Amino acid sequence: MPTPHRVVIAVFPDVDLLDVTGPAEVFALANRETGGRAGYQVRLAGPTAGEVRTSAGVRLLTDLTFDQVGGQVDTLLVPGAVELTEDGPVAKVDPAVVAWVRETAPHARRVASVCVGAHVLAAAGLLDGRTATTHWSTAAQLAADHPSVTVDPDPIFVRTDRGRLWTGAGISACLDLALALVAEDQGEEPALAVARQLVMYLKRQGGQSQFSVPLSRPASARRDIDELRLWIADHLDEDLSAAALAARMCLSERHFARVFKQETGTSTADYVQAARVEAARRLLESTDCPLEQVAGVAGFGSAETLHRAFRRQLATTPAAYRRRFRTQTA
């Protein structure tokens, strides 16, 4: 029998819909991809029983009231809600939700906030003395309201308190956060399988959002080019020259170069280098592998070549990138 992972997601009036349904879908797909071995049991808990109207106007139905949750919680997930003002979005913090989170958090194996849900965790005192992230639009509010919290608006997510506390950035980053939780529980392969089912180019680590994958381009009109792009991502340490790729496509090199540029908007050389830089970034963010090993896995061949590519694409060095974006665990 799989080890059950009881995931409780807090829901309340005006909660952001994707903050709830995005992680729930990730956990459901993890169950499917592992043949049920992941054992995630997702429950929605609200202040009262019945319907909860979300910010999108879609109504959710709670499984439990806050009072019915009890102490057996593996993952407590706290989404957020915002109020739109003339000065921009302002995080809404319901005292009743804060009180329940403060009471429930000590009984959960880990606690994670999604988007502006970080404001709830901060109000509950869970982020005092720690680094946290939230949606960039309310980061200044979080820092002003909670001076004891070090607010970093750049990462997709921040893991702290030895992996017990997680805070995630906004909107689609809820998927990245949930995938990271799955990876922690089940390993990288199931998490990557879920990412593929979600048609996400990859499972992003907690690095800075503006350094997001340069290759996530819309699907092309040619299925064979889309399949080649996936193949490239899985074979970065092989010969990916235009000649080799053209041969794989059974096209002349000249015709292949023209078709690839037309479908992707870039040359094969630039595309392959961007893919290799992205792979190197993931390794630098999530591992302590030596630069020579990172270069080899990503297909650069040498640390010197890796260094030149980072300078050209990201205007930084691999070592400096790692120091800035290595996922923090304390």
KEVEXMI-652433 format. One record per residue (C-alpha): residue in three letters; residue number from 1; chain; x, y, z. Coordinates in nm, 4 decimals, decimal comma. Example, Ala and Ser with C-alpha at 12.3 -4.5 7.8 and 13.67 -1.06 7.14 Angstrom:
@code ALA&pos 1&unit A&X 1,2300&Y -0,4500&Z 0,7800
@code SER&pos 2&unit A&X 1,3670&Y -0,1060&Z 0,7140
This chain:
@code MET&pos 1&unit A&X 0,0000&Y 0,0000&Z 0,0000
@code PRO&pos 2&unit A&X 0,1317&Y 0,3492&Z -0,0846
@code THR&pos 3&unit A&X 0,2176&Y 0,5862&Z 0,1965
@code PRO&pos 4&unit A&X -0,0743&Y 0,8331&Z 0,2110
@code HIS&pos 5&unit A&X 0,0074&Y 1,2007&Z 0,1644
@code ARG&pos 6&unit A&X -0,2854&Y 1,3994&Z 0,2964
@code VAL&pos 7&unit A&X -0,2828&Y 1,7382&Z 0,1251
@code VAL&pos 8&unit A&X -0,5140&Y 1,9988&Z 0,2729
@code ILE&pos 9&unit A&X -0,5709&Y 2,3124&Z 0,0654
@code ALA&pos 10&unit A&X -0,7300&Y 2,6082&Z 0,2412
@code VAL&pos 11&unit A&X -1,0116&Y 2,7762&Z 0,0485
@code PHE&pos 12&unit A&X -1,1990&Y 3,0911&Z 0,1415
@code PRO&pos 13&unit A&X -1,4005&Y 3,3660&Z -0,0320
@code ASP&pos 14&unit A&X -1,2196&Y 3,5293&Z -0,3288
@code VAL&pos 15&unit A&X -0,9337&Y 3,2781&Z -0,3204
@code ASP&pos 16&unit A&X -0,7393&Y 3,2675&Z -0,6488
@code LEU&pos 17&unit A&X -0,8770&Y 2,9733&Z -0,8428
@code LEU&pos 18&unit A&X -0,5526&Y 2,8598&Z -1,0066
@code ASP&pos 19&unit A&X -0,3747&Y 2,8628&Z -0,6696
@code VAL&pos 20&unit A&X -0,6121&Y 2,5839&Z -0,5679
@code THR&pos 21&unit A&X -0,6726&Y 2,3863&Z -0,8850
@code GLY&pos 22&unit A&X -0,3162&Y 2,4027&Z -1,0210
@code PRO&pos 23&unit A&X -0,1489&Y 2,2168&Z -0,7320
@code ALA&pos 24&unit A&X -0,4487&Y 1,9821&Z -0,7021
@code GLU&pos 25&unit A&X -0,4032&Y 1,8815&Z -1,0667
@code VAL&pos 26&unit A&X -0,0292&Y 1,8228&Z -1,0153
@code PHE&pos 27&unit A&X -0,0945&Y 1,5896&Z -0,7218
@code ALA&pos 28&unit A&X -0,3666&Y 1,4054&Z -0,9157
@code LEU&pos 29&unit A&X -0,1336&Y 1,3540&Z -1,2113
@code ALA&pos 30&unit A&X 0,1406&Y 1,2345&Z -0,9767
@code ASN&pos 31&unit A&X -0,0972&Y 0,9653&Z -0,8557
@code ARG&pos 32&unit A&X -0,1724&Y 0,8665&Z -1,2127
@code GLU&pos 33&unit A&X 0,1898&Y 0,8684&Z -1,3311
@code THR&pos 34&unit A&X 0,2995&Y 0,6481&Z -1,0399
@code GLY&pos 35&unit A&X 0,0100&Y 0,4069&Z -1,0672
@code GLY&pos 36&unit A&X -0,1279&Y 0,5324&Z -0,7368
@code ARG&pos 37&unit A&X 0,1988&Y 0,4865&Z -0,5459
@code ALA&pos 38&unit A&X 0,2298&Y 0,8604&Z -0,4757
@code GLY&pos 39&unit A&X -0,0734&Y 0,8323&Z -0,2485
@code TYR&pos 40&unit A&X -0,1822&Y 1,1973&Z -0,2575
@code GLN&pos 41&unit A&X -0,5223&Y 1,2615&Z -0,1022
@code VAL&pos 42&unit A&X -0,6261&Y 1,6210&Z -0,1710
@code ARG&pos 43&unit A&X -0,8932&Y 1,7796&Z 0,0455
@code LEU&pos 44&unit A&X -1,0319&Y 2,1337&Z 0,0338
@code ALA&pos 45&unit A&X -1,0956&Y 2,2899&Z 0,3739
@code GLY&pos 46&unit A&X -1,2852&Y 2,6113&Z 0,4333
@code PRO&pos 47&unit A&X -1,4168&Y 2,8215&Z 0,7206
@code THR&pos 48&unit A&X -1,7626&Y 2,6705&Z 0,6666
@code ALA&pos 49&unit A&X -1,9106&Y 2,3775&Z 0,4779
@code GLY&pos 50&unit A&X -2,0467&Y 2,4215&Z 0,1287
@code GLU&pos 51&unit A&X -1,9638&Y 2,6475&Z -0,1618
@code VAL&pos 52&unit A&X -1,6768&Y 2,8944&Z -0,1763
@code ARG&pos 53&unit A&X -1,6786&Y 3,1585&Z -0,4483
@code THR&pos 54&unit A&X -1,3325&Y 3,2137&Z -0,5987
@code SER&pos 55&unit A&X -1,1888&Y 3,5293&Z -0,7527
@code ALA&pos 56&unit A&X -1,2765&Y 3,3902&Z -1,0963
@code GLY&pos 57&unit A&X -1,6419&Y 3,3506&Z -0,9986
@code VAL&pos 58&unit A&X -1,6134&Y 2,9720&Z -1,0134
@code ARG&pos 59&unit A&X -1,7483&Y 2,8019&Z -0,7021
@code LEU&pos 60&unit A&X -1,5592&Y 2,5311&Z -0,5180
@code LEU&pos 61&unit A&X -1,7114&Y 2,2826&Z -0,2783
@code THR&pos 62&unit A&X -1,5258&Y 2,2153&Z 0,0460
@code ASP&pos 63&unit A&X -1,4582&Y 1,8617&Z 0,1660
@code LEU&pos 64&unit A&X -1,4064&Y 1,9708&Z 0,5259
@code THR&pos 65&unit A&X -1,4492&Y 2,2680&Z 0,7488
@code PHE&pos 66&unit A&X -1,1423&Y 2,4027&Z 0,9244
@code ASP&pos 67&unit A&X -1,2655&Y 2,2479&Z 1,2479
@code GLN&pos 68&unit A&X -1,2870&Y 1,9036&Z 1,0859
@code VAL&pos 69&unit A&X -0,9299&Y 1,8892&Z 0,9504
@code GLY&pos 70&unit A&X -0,7709&Y 1,7469&Z 1,2645
@code GLY&pos 71&unit A&X -0,4022&Y 1,6841&Z 1,3143
@code GLN&pos 72&unit A&X -0,3125&Y 1,4352&Z 1,0394
@code VAL&pos 73&unit A&X -0,1888&Y 1,6713&Z 0,7682
@code ASP&pos 74&unit A&X 0,1066&Y 1,5880&Z 0,5477
@code THR&pos 75&unit A&X 0,1051&Y 1,9055&Z 0,3359
@code LEU&pos 76&unit A&X -0,0836&Y 2,2210&Z 0,4276
@code LEU&pos 77&unit A&X -0,1224&Y 2,4417&Z 0,1213
@code VAL&pos 78&unit A&X -0,2278&Y 2,8042&Z 0,1667
@code PRO&pos 79&unit A&X -0,3327&Y 2,9979&Z -0,1460
@code GLY&pos 80&unit A&X -0,4040&Y 3,3694&Z -0,1527
@code ALA&pos 81&unit A&X -0,6546&Y 3,6346&Z -0,2462
@code VAL&pos 82&unit A&X -0,6117&Y 3,9927&Z -0,3639
@code GLU&pos 83&unit A&X -0,8176&Y 4,3074&Z -0,3706
@code LEU&pos 84&unit A&X -0,7705&Y 4,5349&Z -0,6702
@code THR&pos 85&unit A&X -0,7207&Y 4,9003&Z -0,5762
@code GLU&pos 86&unit A&X -0,6208&Y 5,2147&Z -0,7637
@code ASP&pos 87&unit A&X -0,2636&Y 5,1534&Z -0,6489
@code GLY&pos 88&unit A&X -0,2620&Y 4,7951&Z -0,7690
@code PRO&pos 89&unit A&X -0,3370&Y 4,4565&Z -0,6109
@code VAL&pos 90&unit A&X -0,3347&Y 4,4281&Z -0,2319
@code ALA&pos 91&unit A&X -0,3166&Y 4,0905&Z -0,0577
@code LYS&pos 92&unit A&X -0,6261&Y 4,0118&Z 0,1488
@code VAL&pos 93&unit A&X -0,5580&Y 3,8526&Z 0,4844
@code ASP&pos 94&unit A&X -0,8564&Y 3,7039&Z 0,6690
@code PRO&pos 95&unit A&X -0,7914&Y 3,6877&Z 1,0458
@code ALA&pos 96&unit A&X -0,9949&Y 3,3665&Z 1,0747
@code VAL&pos 97&unit A&X -0,7814&Y 3,1952&Z 0,8112
@code VAL&pos 98&unit A&X -0,4641&Y 3,3228&Z 0,9768
@code ALA&pos 99&unit A&X -0,5737&Y 3,1861&Z 1,3137
@code TRP&pos 100&unit A&X -0,6509&Y 2,8449&Z 1,1666
@code VAL&pos 101&unit A&X -0,3175&Y 2,8284&Z 0,9816
@code ARG&pos 102&unit A&X -0,1318&Y 2,9268&Z 1,2979
@code GLU&pos 103&unit A&X -0,3073&Y 2,6473&Z 1,4878
@code THR&pos 104&unit A&X -0,2773&Y 2,3821&Z 1,2161
@code ALA&pos 105&unit A&X 0,0773&Y 2,4424&Z 1,0892
@code PRO&pos 106&unit A&X 0,2586&Y 2,2803&Z 1,3854
@code HIS&pos 107&unit A&X 0,0740&Y 1,9541&Z 1,3112
@code ALA&pos 108&unit A&X 0,1664&Y 1,9461&Z 0,9404
@code ARG&pos 109&unit A&X 0,4812&Y 1,7847&Z 0,8023
@code ARG&pos 110&unit A&X 0,5279&Y 2,0835&Z 0,5738
@code VAL&pos 111&unit A&X 0,3490&Y 2,4078&Z 0,4952
@code ALA&pos 112&unit A&X 0,3477&Y 2,5831&Z 0,1600
@code SER&pos 113&unit A&X 0,1980&Y 2,9097&Z 0,0425
@code VAL&pos 114&unit A&X 0,0972&Y 2,9803&Z -0,3138
@code CYS&pos 115&unit A&X 0,1271&Y 3,3321&Z -0,4547
@code VAL&pos 116&unit A&X -0,0009&Y 3,5899&Z -0,2027
@code GLY&pos 117&unit A&X -0,0772&Y 3,3113&Z 0,0439
@code ALA&pos 118&unit A&X 0,2652&Y 3,4064&Z 0,1831
@code HIS&pos 119&unit A&X 0,0932&Y 3,7020&Z 0,3487
@code VAL&pos 120&unit A&X -0,1189&Y 3,4573&Z 0,5469
@code LEU&pos 121&unit A&X 0,1850&Y 3,2584&Z 0,6581
@code ALA&pos 122&unit A&X 0,3610&Y 3,5799&Z 0,7580
@code ALA&pos 123&unit A&X 0,0587&Y 3,7009&Z 0,9548
@code ALA&pos 124&unit A&X 0,0552&Y 3,3653&Z 1,1325
@code GLY&pos 125&unit A&X 0,4170&Y 3,4202&Z 1,2372
@code LEU&pos 126&unit A&X 0,5537&Y 3,1297&Z 1,0346
@code LEU&pos 127&unit A&X 0,7968&Y 3,3356&Z 0,8277
@code ASP&pos 128&unit A&X 0,9597&Y 3,5425&Z 1,1015
@code GLY&pos 129&unit A&X 1,3359&Y 3,5508&Z 1,0528
@code ARG&pos 130&unit A&X 1,3134&Y 3,3616&Z 0,7227
@code THR&pos 131&unit A&X 1,3385&Y 3,4358&Z 0,3522
@code ALA&pos 132&unit A&X 1,0157&Y 3,4137&Z 0,1543
@code THR&pos 133&unit A&X 0,8779&Y 3,4978&Z -0,1867
@code THR&pos 134&unit A&X 0,5359&Y 3,5942&Z -0,3156
@code HIS&pos 135&unit A&X 0,3832&Y 3,7419&Z -0,6281
@code TRP&pos 136&unit A&X 0,6036&Y 4,0322&Z -0,7361
@code SER&pos 137&unit A&X 0,3097&Y 4,2748&Z -0,7277
@code THR&pos 138&unit A&X 0,2605&Y 4,2370&Z -0,3496
@code ALA&pos 139&unit A&X 0,6229&Y 4,1826&Z -0,2464
@code ALA&pos 140&unit A&X 0,6574&Y 4,5415&Z -0,1243
@code GLN&pos 141&unit A&X 0,3408&Y 4,5035&Z 0,0839
@code LEU&pos 142&unit A&X 0,4710&Y 4,1827&Z 0,2403
@code ALA&pos 143&unit A&X 0,8020&Y 4,3477&Z 0,3293
@code ALA&pos 144&unit A&X 0,6302&Y 4,6559&Z 0,4746
@code ASP&pos 145&unit A&X 0,3762&Y 4,4588&Z 0,6775
@code HIS&pos 146&unit A&X 0,6296&Y 4,2071&Z 0,8087
@code PRO&pos 147&unit A&X 0,9770&Y 4,3615&Z 0,8581
@code SER&pos 148&unit A&X 1,1032&Y 4,0419&Z 1,0223
@code VAL&pos 149&unit A&X 1,0588&Y 3,8541&Z 0,6934
@code THR&pos 150&unit A&X 1,3278&Y 3,8786&Z 0,4251
@code VAL&pos 151&unit A&X 1,1224&Y 3,9156&Z 0,1081
@code ASP&pos 152&unit A&X 1,2844&Y 3,8072&Z -0,2186
@code PRO&pos 153&unit A&X 1,0480&Y 3,8709&Z -0,5121
@code ASP&pos 154&unit A&X 1,2717&Y 3,7006&Z -0,7694
@code PRO&pos 155&unit A&X 1,2603&Y 3,3212&Z -0,7106
@code ILE&pos 156&unit A&X 0,9832&Y 3,0984&Z -0,8347
@code PHE&pos 157&unit A&X 0,9777&Y 2,9411&Z -0,4899
@code VAL&pos 158&unit A&X 1,1809&Y 2,9433&Z -0,1697
@code ARG&pos 159&unit A&X 1,2334&Y 2,6393&Z 0,0521
@code THR&pos 160&unit A&X 1,3338&Y 2,7043&Z 0,4106
@code ASP&pos 161&unit A&X 1,3202&Y 2,5601&Z 0,7645
@code ARG&pos 162&unit A&X 1,4931&Y 2,2401&Z 0,6432
@code GLY&pos 163&unit A&X 1,2292&Y 2,1883&Z 0,3802
@code ARG&pos 164&unit A&X 0,9332&Y 2,2313&Z 0,6127
@code LEU&pos 165&unit A&X 0,8281&Y 2,5762&Z 0,4854
@code TRP&pos 166&unit A&X 0,7812&Y 2,6694&Z 0,1207
@code THR&pos 167&unit A&X 0,6647&Y 2,9938&Z -0,0366
@code GLY&pos 168&unit A&X 0,5832&Y 3,0236&Z -0,4044
@code ALA&pos 169&unit A&X 0,5558&Y 3,3083&Z -0,6512
@code GLY&pos 170&unit A&X 0,2443&Y 3,3943&Z -0,8450
@code ILE&pos 171&unit A&X 0,0084&Y 3,2527&Z -1,1026
@code SER&pos 172&unit A&X 0,1558&Y 2,9597&Z -1,3007
@code ALA&pos 173&unit A&X 0,4432&Y 2,9254&Z -1,0525
@code CYS&pos 174&unit A&X 0,1975&Y 2,7292&Z -0,8389
@code LEU&pos 175&unit A&X 0,2645&Y 2,4418&Z -1,0786
@code ASP&pos 176&unit A&X 0,6398&Y 2,4705&Z -1,0286
@code LEU&pos 177&unit A&X 0,5959&Y 2,4707&Z -0,6517
@code ALA&pos 178&unit A&X 0,3691&Y 2,1669&Z -0,6582
@code LEU&pos 179&unit A&X 0,6088&Y 1,9842&Z -0,8924
@code ALA&pos 180&unit A&X 0,8935&Y 2,0559&Z -0,6506
@code LEU&pos 181&unit A&X 0,6883&Y 1,9068&Z -0,3672
@code VAL&pos 182&unit A&X 0,6238&Y 1,5975&Z -0,5793
@code ALA&pos 183&unit A&X 0,9945&Y 1,5725&Z -0,6614
@code GLU&pos 184&unit A&X 1,0797&Y 1,5889&Z -0,2923
@code ASP&pos 185&unit A&X 0,8351&Y 1,3080&Z -0,2163
@code GLN&pos 186&unit A&X 0,8661&Y 1,0853&Z -0,5218
@code GLY&pos 187&unit A&X 1,1893&Y 1,1805&Z -0,6981
@code GLU&pos 188&unit A&X 1,2664&Y 1,3738&Z -1,0135
@code GLU&pos 189&unit A&X 1,1358&Y 1,1240&Z -1,2688
@code PRO&pos 190&unit A&X 0,7696&Y 1,1262&Z -1,1567
@code ALA&pos 191&unit A&X 0,7803&Y 1,5065&Z -1,1293
@code LEU&pos 192&unit A&X 0,9177&Y 1,5369&Z -1,4820
@code ALA&pos 193&unit A&X 0,6525&Y 1,2939&Z -1,6063
@code VAL&pos 194&unit A&X 0,3847&Y 1,5175&Z -1,4564
@code ALA&pos 195&unit A&X 0,5440&Y 1,8266&Z -1,6125
@code ARG&pos 196&unit A&X 0,5319&Y 1,6556&Z -1,9506
@code GLN&pos 197&unit A&X 0,1638&Y 1,5688&Z -1,9027
@code LEU&pos 198&unit A&X 0,0992&Y 1,9352&Z -1,8236
@code VAL&pos 199&unit A&X 0,2796&Y 2,0253&Z -2,1484
@code MET&pos 200&unit A&X 0,5285&Y 2,2279&Z -1,9485
@code TYR&pos 201&unit A&X 0,8629&Y 2,2513&Z -2,1264
@code LEU&pos 202&unit A&X 1,0382&Y 2,1463&Z -1,8075
@code LYS&pos 203&unit A&X 1,0077&Y 2,1446&Z -1,4332
@code ARG&pos 204&unit A&X 1,1619&Y 2,4768&Z -1,3353
@code GLN&pos 205&unit A&X 1,3746&Y 2,5119&Z -1,0280
@code GLY&pos 206&unit A&X 1,3535&Y 2,8073&Z -0,7933
@code GLY&pos 207&unit A&X 1,5581&Y 3,0472&Z -1,0055
@code GLN&pos 208&unit A&X 1,4699&Y 3,3977&Z -1,1102
@code SER&pos 209&unit A&X 1,1634&Y 3,4275&Z -1,3300
@code GLN&pos 210&unit A&X 1,3155&Y 3,6631&Z -1,5894
@code PHE&pos 211&unit A&X 1,5721&Y 3,3930&Z -1,6597
@code SER&pos 212&unit A&X 1,2872&Y 3,1644&Z -1,7623
@code VAL&pos 213&unit A&X 1,3381&Y 2,9143&Z -2,0427
@code PRO&pos 214&unit A&X 1,4258&Y 3,0921&Z -2,3661
@code LEU&pos 215&unit A&X 1,3005&Y 2,7977&Z -2,5665
@code SER&pos 216&unit A&X 0,9389&Y 2,7788&Z -2,4619
@code ARG&pos 217&unit A&X 0,8082&Y 2,8802&Z -2,7987
@code PRO&pos 218&unit A&X 0,4605&Y 2,8035&Z -2,9293
@code ALA&pos 219&unit A&X 0,4107&Y 2,4688&Z -3,0957
@code SER&pos 220&unit A&X 0,5106&Y 2,4773&Z -3,4618
@code ALA&pos 221&unit A&X 0,2923&Y 2,3853&Z -3,7550
@code ARG&pos 222&unit A&X 0,5062&Y 2,0766&Z -3,8122
@code ARG&pos 223&unit A&X 0,4806&Y 1,7896&Z -3,5709
@code ASP&pos 224&unit A&X 0,8225&Y 1,6571&Z -3,6745
@code ILE&pos 225&unit A&X 0,9896&Y 1,9823&Z -3,5659
@code ASP&pos 226&unit A&X 0,8119&Y 1,9712&Z -3,2290
@code GLU&pos 227&unit A&X 0,9248&Y 1,6108&Z -3,1827
@code LEU&pos 228&unit A&X 1,2792&Y 1,7106&Z -3,2731
@code ARG&pos 229&unit A&X 1,2742&Y 1,9863&Z -3,0093
@code LEU&pos 230&unit A&X 1,1800&Y 1,7299&Z -2,7452
@code TRP&pos 231&unit A&X 1,4494&Y 1,4947&Z -2,8722
@code ILE&pos 232&unit A&X 1,7110&Y 1,7714&Z -2,8507
@code ALA&pos 233&unit A&X 1,6213&Y 1,8362&Z -2,4854
@code ASP&pos 234&unit A&X 1,6797&Y 1,4671&Z -2,4067
@code HIS&pos 235&unit A&X 2,0088&Y 1,4353&Z -2,5988
@code LEU&pos 236&unit A&X 2,2017&Y 1,7511&Z -2,5162
@code ASP&pos 237&unit A&X 2,5350&Y 1,5687&Z -2,4808
@code GLU&pos 238&unit A&X 2,5192&Y 1,4295&Z -2,8354
@code ASP&pos 239&unit A&X 2,6139&Y 1,5771&Z -3,1747
@code LEU&pos 240&unit A&X 2,3464&Y 1,8424&Z -3,2326
@code SER&pos 241&unit A&X 2,5051&Y 2,0149&Z -3,5279
@code ALA&pos 242&unit A&X 2,2821&Y 2,1287&Z -3,8125
@code ALA&pos 243&unit A&X 2,4231&Y 1,8483&Z -4,0275
@code ALA&pos 244&unit A&X 2,3456&Y 1,5812&Z -3,7660
@code LEU&pos 245&unit A&X 1,9952&Y 1,7124&Z -3,7034
@code ALA&pos 246&unit A&X 1,9236&Y 1,7410&Z -4,0764
@code ALA&pos 247&unit A&X 2,0316&Y 1,3803&Z -4,1225
@code ARG&pos 248&unit A&X 1,8014&Y 1,2764&Z -3,8418
@code MET&pos 249&unit A&X 1,5133&Y 1,4528&Z -4,0190
@code CYS&pos 250&unit A&X 1,6134&Y 1,3003&Z -4,3558
@code LEU&pos 251&unit A&X 1,6417&Y 1,6478&Z -4,5063
@code SER&pos 252&unit A&X 1,9216&Y 1,8319&Z -4,6777
@code GLU&pos 253&unit A&X 2,1103&Y 2,0583&Z -4,4376
@code ARG&pos 254&unit A&X 2,0062&Y 2,3691&Z -4,6283
@code HIS&pos 255&unit A&X 1,6377&Y 2,2769&Z -4,6390
@code PHE&pos 256&unit A&X 1,6404&Y 2,1699&Z -4,2749
@code ALA&pos 257&unit A&X 1,7982&Y 2,5004&Z -4,1640
@code ARG&pos 258&unit A&X 1,5318&Y 2,6946&Z -4,3538
@code VAL&pos 259&unit A&X 1,2426&Y 2,4891&Z -4,2112
@code PHE&pos 260&unit A&X 1,3760&Y 2,5004&Z -3,8546
@code LYS&pos 261&unit A&X 1,4230&Y 2,8788&Z -3,8646
@code GLN&pos 262&unit A&X 1,0753&Y 2,9237&Z -4,0123
@code GLU&pos 263&unit A&X 0,9094&Y 2,7076&Z -3,7436
@code THR&pos 264&unit A&X 1,1048&Y 2,8183&Z -3,4354
@code GLY&pos 265&unit A&X 1,2182&Y 3,1689&Z -3,5200
@code THR&pos 266&unit A&X 1,5826&Y 3,0864&Z -3,4502
@code SER&pos 267&unit A&X 1,8751&Y 2,8973&Z -3,5966
@code THR&pos 268&unit A&X 1,9569&Y 2,5443&Z -3,4885
@code ALA&pos 269&unit A&X 2,2846&Y 2,6599&Z -3,3335
@code ASP&pos 270&unit A&X 2,1156&Y 2,9279&Z -3,1212
@code TYR&pos 271&unit A&X 1,8359&Y 2,6913&Z -3,0235
@code VAL&pos 272&unit A&X 2,0717&Y 2,4147&Z -2,9159
@code GLN&pos 273&unit A&X 2,2884&Y 2,6532&Z -2,7167
@code ALA&pos 274&unit A&X 1,9808&Y 2,7955&Z -2,5405
@code ALA&pos 275&unit A&X 1,8673&Y 2,4427&Z -2,4564
@code ARG&pos 276&unit A&X 2,2095&Y 2,3586&Z -2,3164
@code VAL&pos 277&unit A&X 2,2234&Y 2,6779&Z -2,1110
@code GLU&pos 278&unit A&X 1,8809&Y 2,5946&Z -1,9686
@code ALA&pos 279&unit A&X 1,9949&Y 2,2460&Z -1,8701
@code ALA&pos 280&unit A&X 2,3083&Y 2,3873&Z -1,7087
@code ARG&pos 281&unit A&X 2,0989&Y 2,6399&Z -1,5173
@code ARG&pos 282&unit A&X 1,8832&Y 2,3643&Z -1,3721
@code LEU&pos 283&unit A&X 2,1902&Y 2,1713&Z -1,2582
@code LEU&pos 284&unit A&X 2,3494&Y 2,4819&Z -1,1057
@code GLU&pos 285&unit A&X 2,0251&Y 2,5637&Z -0,9221
@code SER&pos 286&unit A&X 1,9594&Y 2,2172&Z -0,7857
@code THR&pos 287&unit A&X 2,2958&Y 2,0389&Z -0,7465
@code ASP&pos 288&unit A&X 2,6521&Y 2,0917&Z -0,6271
@code CYS&pos 289&unit A&X 2,8027&Y 1,9148&Z -0,9295
@code PRO&pos 290&unit A&X 3,1435&Y 2,0525&Z -1,0402
@code LEU&pos 291&unit A&X 3,1316&Y 2,2871&Z -1,3378
@code GLU&pos 292&unit A&X 3,3100&Y 2,0328&Z -1,5601
@code GLN&pos 293&unit A&X 3,0366&Y 1,7794&Z -1,4863
@code VAL&pos 294&unit A&X 2,7625&Y 2,0367&Z -1,5462
@code ALA&pos 295&unit A&X 2,9241&Y 2,1257&Z -1,8775
@code GLY&pos 296&unit A&X 2,9418&Y 1,7597&Z -1,9784
@code VAL&pos 297&unit A&X 2,5817&Y 1,6751&Z -1,8925
@code ALA&pos 298&unit A&X 2,4507&Y 1,9897&Z -2,0636
@code GLY&pos 299&unit A&X 2,6510&Y 1,9147&Z -2,3773
@code PHE&pos 300&unit A&X 2,9075&Y 2,1959&Z -2,3642
@code GLY&pos 301&unit A&X 3,2046&Y 1,9647&Z -2,3374
@code SER&pos 302&unit A&X 3,4140&Y 2,1916&Z -2,1172
@code ALA&pos 303&unit A&X 3,3705&Y 2,4430&Z -1,8372
@code GLU&pos 304&unit A&X 3,5309&Y 2,7080&Z -2,0598
@code THR&pos 305&unit A&X 3,2633&Y 2,6635&Z -2,3262
@code LEU&pos 306&unit A&X 2,9941&Y 2,6701&Z -2,0552
@code HIS&pos 307&unit A&X 3,1439&Y 2,9923&Z -1,9189
@code ARG&pos 308&unit A&X 3,1365&Y 3,1612&Z -2,2618
@code ALA&pos 309&unit A&X 2,7741&Y 3,0582&Z -2,3216
@code PHE&pos 310&unit A&X 2,6628&Y 3,1973&Z -1,9847
@code ARG&pos 311&unit A&X 2,8451&Y 3,5238&Z -2,0493
@code ARG&pos 312&unit A&X 2,6802&Y 3,5545&Z -2,3887
@code GLN&pos 313&unit A&X 2,3236&Y 3,4607&Z -2,2880
@code LEU&pos 314&unit A&X 2,2904&Y 3,5644&Z -1,9235
@code ALA&pos 315&unit A&X 2,5714&Y 3,8189&Z -1,8798
@code THR&pos 316&unit A&X 2,7035&Y 3,6294&Z -1,5795
@code THR&pos 317&unit A&X 2,9265&Y 3,3320&Z -1,4997
@code PRO&pos 318&unit A&X 2,8123&Y 2,9815&Z -1,4007
@code ALA&pos 319&unit A&X 2,9674&Y 3,0229&Z -1,0555
@code ALA&pos 320&unit A&X 2,7969&Y 3,3592&Z -0,9975
@code TYR&pos 321&unit A&X 2,4663&Y 3,2169&Z -1,1202
@code ARG&pos 322&unit A&X 2,4928&Y 2,9254&Z -0,8776
@code ARG&pos 323&unit A&X 2,5678&Y 3,1549&Z -0,5840
@code ARG&pos 324&unit A&X 2,2595&Y 3,3628&Z -0,6635
@code PHE&pos 325&unit A&X 2,0081&Y 3,0959&Z -0,7555
@code ARG&pos 326&unit A&X 2,1098&Y 2,7735&Z -0,5812
@code THR&pos 327&unit A&X 1,7880&Y 2,6491&Z -0,4134
@code GLN&pos 328&unit A&X 1,8158&Y 2,7302&Z -0,0452
@code THR&pos 329&unit A&X 1,7326&Y 2,4615&Z 0,2108
@code ALA&pos 330&unit A&X 1,7909&Y 2,6469&Z 0,5357
